[in-house]
Amino acid sequence: MPDNETRQPESEAETLVRGSCLCGAVRYQMQPPYRFFQYCHCSRCRKRCGSAFAANILIDADRFSYTEGQNLVNRYEVPGARHFSTCFCGQCGASLPWHTKDGLRVLVPAGTLDSDPFAGPERNIYWGSRASWYEHTDQLPCFDTLPGRS
């Protein structure tokens, strides 16, 4: 199935999508539908996630809630940024979802998901800002573990 096709949950209870930080102290849940699911190549997202791009889901705030550890969530506001912030776990430092400045939406780093989001990325944004070393190809070798390990 292509990444951008929506997968269907098997039951109503399965439609709750869950996520957490690296240490598991902060946990959240959300209920689709999403506003979008996209790869962002802007320099701020690259720095936030430490990778070539960020896989981001935007959802309405009333469809998102923290279930554990909300008191451990720290927020950093980038000076001068109209639409960008970042949140992270105060215990392990892992990225976490963050509410937009108007509080109406939540940007969820897809890498923090623990369950199937029932959707895939729809597009790449800020493509012109992508990392100079990023190769957009499916031709690179793929390994299930570290190469040379069984």
C-alpha positions as CSV (number, residue, x, y, z in Angstrom):
1,M,0.0,0.0,0.0
2,P,1.5,3.4,-0.9
3,D,2.4,5.7,2.1
4,N,-0.3,8.2,1.3
5,E,-3.2,5.8,1.3
6,T,-5.3,5.8,4.4
7,R,-5.4,2.5,6.3
8,Q,-8.7,1.6,8.0
9,P,-8.8,0.8,11.7
10,E,-10.3,-2.6,12.6
11,S,-12.4,-1.3,15.5
12,E,-13.6,2.0,17.0
13,A,-11.1,1.6,20.0
14,E,-8.3,1.3,17.5
15,T,-8.9,4.7,16.1
16,L,-7.2,6.3,19.1
17,V,-3.6,6.9,18.0
18,R,-1.1,6.9,20.9
19,G,2.4,8.3,21.3
20,S,5.1,8.9,23.8
21,C,8.6,10.3,24.5
22,L,11.7,8.2,24.5
23,C,11.6,7.3,28.2
24,G,7.8,6.8,28.2
25,A,7.2,9.3,31.0
26,V,5.1,11.5,28.7
27,R,2.2,9.9,26.8
28,Y,-0.5,11.2,24.6
29,Q,-3.4,10.2,22.4
30,M,-5.2,11.7,19.4
31,Q,-8.2,10.9,17.3
32,P,-8.0,11.3,13.5
33,P,-8.9,13.0,11.1
34,Y,-5.8,15.1,10.7
35,R,-5.4,18.4,9.0
36,F,-2.3,17.1,7.2
37,F,0.6,14.6,7.4
38,Q,3.7,15.9,5.7
39,Y,7.5,15.9,5.5
40,C,8.9,19.3,6.3
41,H,12.4,20.2,5.0
42,C,12.8,23.6,6.6
43,S,15.9,24.3,8.6
44,R,14.0,24.6,11.9
45,C,12.3,21.2,11.5
46,R,15.6,19.7,10.5
47,K,17.3,21.1,13.6
48,R,14.4,20.0,15.9
49,C,14.5,16.4,14.7
50,G,18.2,16.1,13.8
51,S,17.4,14.6,10.4
52,A,16.9,15.5,6.8
53,F,13.3,16.3,7.3
54,A,10.5,16.1,10.0
55,A,7.5,13.9,9.6
56,N,4.7,16.1,11.0
57,I,1.0,15.6,11.6
58,L,-1.3,18.6,12.3
59,I,-4.5,17.9,14.2
60,D,-7.1,20.1,15.8
61,A,-6.3,20.6,19.6
62,D,-9.7,19.1,20.7
63,R,-8.7,15.8,19.1
64,F,-5.4,15.6,21.1
65,S,-4.7,15.1,24.9
66,Y,-1.8,14.2,27.1
67,T,-2.5,11.0,29.2
68,E,0.6,11.0,31.3
69,G,3.5,13.3,32.2
70,Q,2.2,16.6,30.9
71,N,4.1,18.3,33.7
72,L,7.4,17.1,32.1
73,V,6.7,18.8,28.8
74,N,9.0,21.8,28.2
75,R,8.4,24.3,25.4
76,Y,10.9,26.4,23.4
77,E,9.7,29.4,21.4
78,V,12.0,30.3,18.6
79,P,12.4,34.1,18.8
80,G,10.7,35.9,15.9
81,A,9.0,32.7,14.6
82,R,5.3,33.1,13.7
83,H,4.4,29.5,13.5
84,F,7.2,27.4,15.0
85,S,7.8,26.2,18.5
86,T,9.1,22.9,19.9
87,C,8.3,20.8,22.9
88,F,10.4,18.1,24.5
89,C,10.4,15.8,27.5
90,G,12.2,17.4,30.5
91,Q,13.4,13.9,31.5
92,C,14.8,12.4,28.3
93,G,14.8,15.4,25.9
94,A,12.8,13.6,23.2
95,S,10.6,15.7,20.8
96,L,6.9,16.0,21.7
97,P,3.8,17.4,20.2
98,W,3.3,21.2,20.5
99,H,0.3,23.4,20.4
100,T,0.3,26.2,17.9
101,K,0.5,29.7,19.4
102,D,-3.2,30.3,19.0
103,G,-3.9,26.9,20.8
104,L,-6.2,25.7,18.1
105,R,-4.0,22.9,16.6
106,V,-1.2,20.5,17.6
107,L,1.8,19.6,15.6
108,V,2.7,16.0,16.3
109,P,6.2,14.7,15.4
110,A,5.2,11.4,13.7
111,G,8.3,9.7,15.0
112,T,6.8,9.9,18.5
113,L,3.9,7.7,17.6
114,D,3.5,4.3,19.2
115,S,0.6,3.1,17.1
116,D,-0.5,3.2,13.5
117,P,-1.7,6.7,12.5
118,F,-4.0,5.3,9.8
119,A,-2.5,7.7,7.3
120,G,0.7,8.4,5.5
121,P,2.6,11.6,4.4
122,E,0.9,13.5,1.7
123,R,3.6,15.9,0.5
124,N,7.0,17.5,1.0
125,I,7.2,21.2,2.0
126,Y,10.1,23.6,2.0
127,W,11.7,21.4,-0.6
128,G,13.9,24.3,-1.7
129,S,15.4,24.4,1.8
130,R,16.2,20.7,2.0
131,A,19.6,19.6,3.3
132,S,22.3,19.8,0.6
133,W,23.3,16.2,1.4
134,Y,19.8,14.7,1.3
135,E,19.3,12.2,-1.5
136,H,15.6,11.7,-2.5
137,T,15.9,8.1,-3.7
138,D,14.5,4.7,-3.1
139,Q,17.7,3.2,-4.6
140,L,19.7,3.2,-1.4
141,P,20.2,-0.2,0.2
142,C,17.9,-1.1,3.0
143,F,18.8,-3.2,6.1
144,D,16.5,-4.6,8.8
145,T,19.3,-4.2,11.4
146,L,22.8,-2.8,11.3
147,P,24.7,-4.0,8.2
148,G,26.8,-7.1,8.9
149,R,24.6,-8.1,11.9
150,S,22.1,-10.9,12.1
